[in-house]
Amino acid sequence: MIKSATILFLSLFFIYLPFSRTPDYFDSEITPALIEQRGDQMVASFSEEGKTYLLRLPKEHYKTQLGQRVDIRYELNQPEHAKINQAWGYWWVPSELGFALGIFVVLMGVAYATTNRPDPDSLKEQLDYKKKNSTKYS
């Protein structure tokens, strides 16, 4: 039961992922952006239709990558809502993973509670069941 429920949950979760990303996975564009420091902030700057957009970056993760390029995913109609095209932060969001894990634990608890203690009448019926002897073709 646990294996099949886990496989079902993970399958549905991985099907859900590409359709729930912002910016949209299927309709977005990918462009390189330059990592630079502006004042006391680390930003990735990229241009779209002649306008420069800045994406704030966590300073502790990107301070060693000044001057390097990183891929940015954005939608053409909302380039200000861009995200770095990487697994952690675009595909894996901590709050979303925590919520999904919580749902999984609750559903597993419900499944365990319903199968762990069967109704006494049902249990008696299962124990009294005797398979009929039959031939190969009857």
Secondary structure, 3 states (H helix, E strand, C coil): CHHHHHHHHHHHHHHHHHHHCCCCCCCCEEEEEEEEEECCEEEEEEEECCEEEEEEECHHHHHHHCCCEEEEEEECCEEEEEEECCHHHHHECHHHHHHHHHHHHHHHHHHHHHHHCCCHHHHHHHHHCCCCCCCCCC
